Every structure is written in structure tokens, then in C-alpha cells.
Amino acid sequence: MTTTAVLIVGAGPTGLTLACTLARAGVPVRIVDKSPEFHDGSRGKGLNQRSREVLADLGMGEDFTAAGNPRLTLRKYRGGAVIADHTPQEDAVPTPDVPYATGLWIPQWRTEEILRAKLASYGIRVELGTEVAEFTQDESGVTAALADGRRVRAAYLVGCDGARGMVRKALGLAFDGETAPELALVGDVEVEGGLDRGYWHQWIDEDGAVLLCPLPGTERWQLQSSPERDAEGRYEEPSLEVFQRQLDRHARIPGLRLSNPGWLSTYRVNVRMAERFRVGRVFLAGDAAHVHSIAGGLGMNTGIQDGYNLGWKLALVAGGLAGEGLLETYEEERLPVAAWTLKTTNERLRAVMEGMRKAGVGTEAGFSRDLTTLGVGYGWSSLAWGGRAAGERAPDAPCRDAATGEPVRLFEVFAGPRFTLLGFGPRSAQALARVSEACGDLVRTCLIDGGGEGLVDPDGHAWRAYGMAGREEPAADGPAADGEGGAGGLVLVRPDNHIAWTAAVDRGAEVVDRLERLGR
């Protein structure tokens, strides 16, 4: 029998994000997948703004930016003729508090490839062809029996093995919801005939549709199509021939030929959620916990954010910096988010289906600001300890190092598996020192506009983003005030960049008390 702190079952984006979060914190982790080889299908093809922030925090921001496409124009056809073009978030630009103005178009296999490379940098690799046949748990851990007869003992096990995975089924948890009767086809192909890769081509007619989306960094396209039935009315299996017939029927472009098929599949819209996300020392994340409509592209993103939320909590508990009670907040926080995701994607799917009845309307009918998930917070959580914006996402802000003048963003300060206590103004320095001494490795401190140390906020972006009062605004032709005389305040930011607590500068003892309770 081998041992580890956390055993992750399933090596998709959810499991890989969780593994990277744990590995960064130095937590022993194994990640296994029953597939004999890595998937090469596009499947989920977009990262939203919040997932980009998560992956940047884990040290992969530049890798994903280089691999993806931030903007793609949707070209809509009717009867084979171009009707309209639409570029979602065409005018969106980064702001001081939101560094990523758009999401990224990127095939899921490439997302997984980047995550695996980061995980390998910690000396951890996915164990392919490794199936968990069964597991048992007791008060101190989980024992997993592998299909080849080996056994693994772990403090915790996390099922990231998808909607059909064994972990949820072995726990006996209900997966209530519904499955749509309609079938759709999807696959990855190459296209001969000079189709412009600057567009997501959407041929939408009253009797069916074909969509071809270019996959960045490849010669391939993801093709989505309405199904084809045989003479008896049965659905045809996905094949290059079926795809070609559907393309010919709707695109009506001579010489446009599909070739070199890769991943080919079918899907039905499933809307289901597990009744619980935790049973003892076993957790569920991603599709193993919830599935929903593809409208809005939240599937992969919600899984990535599940893994990130669970990861920092497991890391603190496994590292002895927090007690078992912290793990209760995973289900407390993510189950309501999953319920919101099911509701939101249902609404977006209805919007798409209604919109596409009109010529010139395509999948953009399902887009909304909610889909960035920048607004997803945990205001109801027991980790929302009070004050302004407790539970909400912590905003970014450009600052400068007080000693060197070098630019530093708050997101750079937050990176890593610890809490961060921001102190605004010189009067917060005493509280920061007290917390740093009492809490050690659990928290880092950062003084903003404290006079000579920490960070300087020359344009006041951080003060405004966190609702801090008392700072003098910089003169139009002069330097910013350094916070002298300002009221300032304290903001405690969780390891996943959500606000835990906001308070006045004289309440450092309460920060210590709150953090010490995590260890109980």
C-alpha cells in the first residue's frame, strides 16, 4: 500500500486545477485517470474571465494568454447567405480591478496540457490507465483499491471523474435532474476549401444548424451539428460522412470539404446535481458533482473554480494550519454556486433557442455578464466574517513598491496558498505587525500607503476598489497623498482571492482571533 495526502480521481481540468493548487502548497498528491491516454478532443472550448484569474494565480496566466484567442467574431448565415457578424465584448478593455477583459477561446485538450505541464514542474504526473475500483473510509483516511490490485491510502479522496464516474455512485448519492430528449453531434475536423478562421461560422436554418468554430493553435475546427436520422427515424451515429452531409445541406458552399476527423461524439443536455458534495473524507467536484447546459460555456469553468476552492482548504488542513471544520465550507459555498449555474445555463439555453428563430441571431443570444463569474461570491458563507463586500471577489489594483518604485499588482501579492491582510494607511501598520507575529505562515501582510514601506497606490485604485475612506485624492498635477491622516482600514483576503473580512485599523486582534479559530 502506498500513501498520500490527497488522491484525485480524474485528470480533467477540475482534477488538474485541484492538483496544481495542492502541489503549489507542498501537499503530497496523486492524480489518477482510468483512460489509457490523454484526451485530444476540444470538448469545452472557452475559459471565462474568472477562470483566467484563477489560472494566473496558479502561475499559468501567460501560458494561457499565448495559447488562446481572446476575441472571435460570430458569423451568422441563413439559407447559406451571410446575415450578420457579431463580436462578443468587442469593446471590452482591462480595468484596474479586472485585468482580463475577455475570456479565451481554447480547446480543452490544450487547457489540460498546460495544467499538466505546471503539475509536472512540481514533480507530479498524471497516472494514466489507473482505475479506482472501490474505496472505503474511516475516521483517519480513505483506502482506495485499484483495478490492478494495488491499494492507496490517502487522508482525502476527491472525485473529479465526471458525470458517469464511480466516486459519486460509490457514495450512493442521488444525481437528480433531467436529460433532454434531443441529440446533438459534435466533433473535431479539418476543413478544406478556404473557410476563414477569423470567424465562428454558424449556419442556422429553420430545419437544423451546423456550427464550425476554429480551435486556436491547430488546423482543426470544432463542428456542432443537429442530428441526422435514418429511414426508420433513428439517430445516425456521428461520422465524417454525416457531418459532411449536414454541412452541405446548410452551408451550401461548393468545395467545402471536411477531413481528418478526430474526436467525434454525441450529447444530450443534462441538468443534474449531486445532493451532497462531501461525504466524510470524500469530495466531489466538477461534472461529478453537477452537469448542465453547454450554453454559456460554464462547465469547464465551474469545475476549475470548484478545484480552486477546495484546493486551498485541503492545503491548509493537510498542512496543519487549519482544522477539519474548514472543509465543511466547500459544500457550503460551492453547492449554491452549482445550483445557480444550472439555473443560469438553463436560462441562457432558452435565450439561444428563442434567438435563433430569427435570421442573423446565433449563440451570442446566450451571452451575459453573469457568465464571466466575476460576480460569483460567497456572502452567505461562514467564512464571510463581516464588513464591506465580505465573501465577494477581491479586486485587483495596480500599485508600486514603496522602496523600488517597481509596479506591483495586488493579484501578485495575493498569489499563493495563504491569507493576505491588506492595511490601508499608516495607522494600519500596528495591526499588520500584530497579525504577522501571531499567525505566522497562515497569513502575509501588505501595507498600502503607509509611508516608506509596502506598496504605494499612486492613483488611488486600491483604496477605491476596497471602499476605503479617508484617503486624499491626488492632485491633477502632483503626486498622490501617502495616506497620512487618512482613516484607512484592514481587508483580509482569502487564498482564493475572496474577501473574508473588512474592518477598521484598530481591529487587528479580531483578525488574529478569526484566523486562530480556523485551526480548531
Order of alpha helices (4+ residues) and beta strands (2+ residues): beta-alpha-beta-beta-alpha-alpha-beta-beta-beta-alpha-beta-beta-beta-alpha-beta-beta-beta-beta-beta-alpha-beta-beta-beta-beta-beta-beta-alpha-alpha-beta-beta-alpha-beta-alpha-beta-beta-alpha-beta-beta-alpha
